[in-house]
Amino acid sequence: MTCDTAAMKDESARRLRRIQVVAKSFRFLCLLGMVVLLGALIMTIFKPDEIGLTFGDFRMEKFKPEYAWLKRPLIVVLLTIPATFVWLLYRLFGLYSRGVMFGEANVRYIKWLGYWMIGAWVISMPIQLLQYLQNTNAMNFIFTLDGYFVGGVLVLLLAWIMDEGRKLQEEQSLTV
């Protein structure tokens, strides 16, 4: 082994360690995020009126009294979106912290992140209809292609490119 080859391997090992340290740090932040979301879920069970949930022009605290029973189930449903997103990130950073950079599982988690972003955008449409259950006369329905939709499409595109690159790398490693 030449000196250049050994230096390249050392540099590669340092890069991998850096990635693993950053991934472990972000994995810890995801764990903290899950704790916060779990706390919000527990708070929802005992004191749903304490959570000031807003979604566009929809305000949870403005529900008409006859629809107050909807608060708990709605908050639980709405908390599943960020909880699932954080869980997927936690799993993805777990792969990176173990040194798996371009595996099938990585691509799968990245695709799911994109799907969940688009799902959050889709869910925002019917949630706007909940304005009819509020104590207000101002009804605004807004259809936009916001950051969740555009970001989700971009994440799916990046996952597809990463998967194609992974397949090309596998094919090249089989070539003699």
SULDABEL-V59459 format. One line per field, one symbol per residue. ss: DSSP state (a for helix, b for strand, c for the rest). burial: + if it has 9 or more other ideal C-beta (glycine too) atoms within 8 Angstrom, else -. A space follows every 50 residues. Layout:
# SULDABEL-V59459
ss = ???
burial = ???
This chain:
# SULDABEL-V59459
ss = ccaaaaaaaaaaaaaaaaaaaaaaaaaaaaaaaaaaaaaaaaaaaacaaa cccbbccbbaaabcaaaccaaaaaaaaaaaaaaaaaaaaaaaaaaaaccc cccaaaaaaaaaaaaaaaaaaaaaaaaaaaaaabccccccccccccaaaa aaaaaaaaaaaaaaaaaaaaaaaacc
burial = -----+---------+--++-+++-++--++-++--+--++-++---+-- +-+--+-+++--+------+++-+++-++-+++++++++++++++++--+ -++--++-+++++++++++++-+++-++-++--+-------------+++ ++++++-++--++-++--+-------
